[in-house]
Amino acid sequence: MQAGNIAPVDLAQAAIGPGMAVFSRYARVLDVNGRPLSVRDALTLINQTLEETLAEQEGDFDADTRWAVAWFEQAGFLDGEFGIAETLSKAKNTSVNGMIEAGILKAGGGKVRLLRPEELPADWDPQTDRRRTVWEVVHHLVRVHGQEGEEGAAQLLAKMPADAERARDLAYRLYRICEQKNRSQVALGYNALVQSWPEIARLARERPTEEQMTLLNETGNIQ
């Protein structure tokens, strides 16, 4: 479903159809204990499986991003206790100071907070970022997509094509968290990014590489 670019807002509903199809294919549906499985229990299992599948993708993320996802699930973009953040960072094999350096976290007065997309620097260059994270990639894309649309997001994505698939996976994951935590306003940016992803990816693929741009400039074919 993600490969087909189903919008995050529709993903949970779309997963129900294939899951519930078992009831029309068999005369009886039983649980692991051999008892008849109710529709309500089936829906619970479907949602549980969807959650597990999205969570499994976190294994492909860097340590900073895994920390940020866990923190986002607890606090969103609100302040949290420094001590709790530091303890969690040790479990995720990273550090609060490292994530401040990475540009995704703000700390002060015994509190920490994830930076919102609109707080990220407009002059960020993924090619010179020495500690680039999938978390950072997604939120810069959300920021640029909101400000400059698909063309702007494509221009940014073209600089980091290797991060594209993981970035989209993370956008799905974060939307799901927002859905569960009733953060509808925050969820809009992730949903909009995924819905525009096919066009963003197409435009990014069609952009000249840095080497081609240099050659075009040198030959005077572009201004």
N, C-alpha and C positions, 0 to 999 in steps of 0.2 A: 504493500500500500504506500509506503514511503517512496519506493522507487517510482511509483505511478504519480507521485506528488499530490496525494490527497491532502487537502488543507488540514492543518492541525485541529481546527475547530470541528472538522467532520470525522476525524480519525476514530474516536471512541465509538461513534454511531456506526461507522463503516465496518468496524470489527465485529459488531453484533451479528450481522447477516451470516457470514461464514460460520461463526460459532454456533448460531442457533439452527443452522441447516441440518444438524445431526438429528433434530427432532422430526424432520420430514423424511429422513432417509431410513430410519429404523422404527420398528414397532414399539420398542422400549429403550429408554436411555437410563443406565444405572450409574450410581456413583461408585467409588472405590470399595465401598462396603457391600455392594450388591443391592442397595436400595434404590427405588425410582428417584431420578434426579428431577427436581422441580425447575420450572423456568426461572424462578428467582435465583436459585442456587447456580444455575447455568450462567446467568448474567454476571453473578459475582465472580465465577471462575474466569469468564471472558475478560472482565476488567482487570482481574488479578494477573492474568497472562499477558495482557497488553502492558501493564505496568512493569512486569518482570522483563519483558522484551525490550522496552525502552531503557530500563535501568541497566541491562546487560551491555548496552552500547557505551556506557561510561568507561568500560575497560579500555576503549580505544583512545580515551582522552588523556591529556597530560595531567600531572599531579595537581597543578594549580587549578585547572578546570574542574577536576573531581572535587577539590575542596570547595570551589565556588558553587558548584551545583548543590552540594550538601548544605552549605551555608544559606544559599538562596531558598532552599526548601524550608529552612527554619525561620529565616528573617527577611527574605526578599531583599529590598534595597534599604531596609531600615537599620538603625544602629543595633549592635549587639556587644556583649561583653568581650573585652580583649582576651581575658583568660580562657574563655570557652573557645574563642577562635584559635588561640595558640594550641590548645589541647587537640582540637580537630585537625589542625595543620600537621601535627606530629603523626596522627593516624593516617594522613594522606601523603606523608613523605614530602612535605614542603614546609614553608614557614611564613608567618605573617609579614615579616620584613621583606622576604623574597617577593611576595605578591604585591606589596606596595611598590617595590622596584619594577615589577612587571606591569604596573599601571592599571591594576584592576581593583585596588583596595585603598581605602583611606582610613587612617587611624589617628586618634587623639583623645585625650581626656579619659583614657581607660576604655574607649569604645572603638569599634571598627565598623566599616560600612562598605559594601560593594558600590563602586561607582556606577551611576546610571548612564545609559548611552549618551545622553545629551551633555554629560560632564566629561566625556572623553575628548582628548585633544584633536582638533580638526586637521592638524598637520601630521597625523600619525602615518608612518611609512612602514608597512609590514616587512619590507625587504631589509630594513636597517634595525628592526627590533630584535635585540639579542635574546629576549625571553618572551617570544610570541606564544600566546596560548589560544586554544580554540575558543575559550570564553571571550577573550579580547576580540578575536576575529568576528564572532557572531554579533557582539554589541557595537562594534564599529560599523558592520554591515547594516544593522538596524538603524543606527544613527544616520548613516549616509543615505540609506533607502528612504528614510523619512524626510530628509532634507532635499535630496537631489533625484529621487526616483530610481528607476531601474538602470538608467544609463550611468549614474554616479556609483551605484552599488557594483555594477559590472566592471567599471574602471578599477575599483578597489579589488574586487575578486580576481581580476586578471593578474594581479601582482602576487597572488598566493594560491594558484590552482590546486596545489597538493592538499590544501586545507578544506576544500569545497565540500566534500562528502561528509566529513566529520562536523563541519559547521552546520550543515542542514540537519544532521541527526541531533545536534545539540538544540537547535531551534525547536524541533519537535518535543524534545524532552522538557525544555523550559516551559513550553506552552502547556504541556500536560500538568506540570507542577502548578502553574498559575490557575489552571482549571480546577484543580483539587483544592487550592487555597483561596479560591474566590478573588483572584487578583485580575479581574477582567480587563482593566485599563492597561496593565503591564503586558498582558497576553496579546494585545492587538499588534504590537510591533513584531513579535515572533510569527504570528499567523500571516501578517502581511508579507513578511520576508519570504516565507515558504511558498505562499501563493504566487509570488512573482519570480520564484527561483528558476523555472525553465527559461524565461526570457532573460533574466540576469545572467545565467550560465551561457546562453547562446551569445549574448552580446560580449561576454568576457572572452569566449573562444574566438570570436571574430576580431578582437582587438589585436593590433600588431604587438609583437614582443618588444622588449626594451631594445634589443639589438636591431630589429627592423625599424623602430622609431629613430634610432640614431642614424641608421643608413639613409632613411628618408630625409632626415634633417640635413645631412651632409650633402645629399644630391639635390637639395632644394625642391623636393616634391611636395613638402608640406611646410607650412609657416609656423 
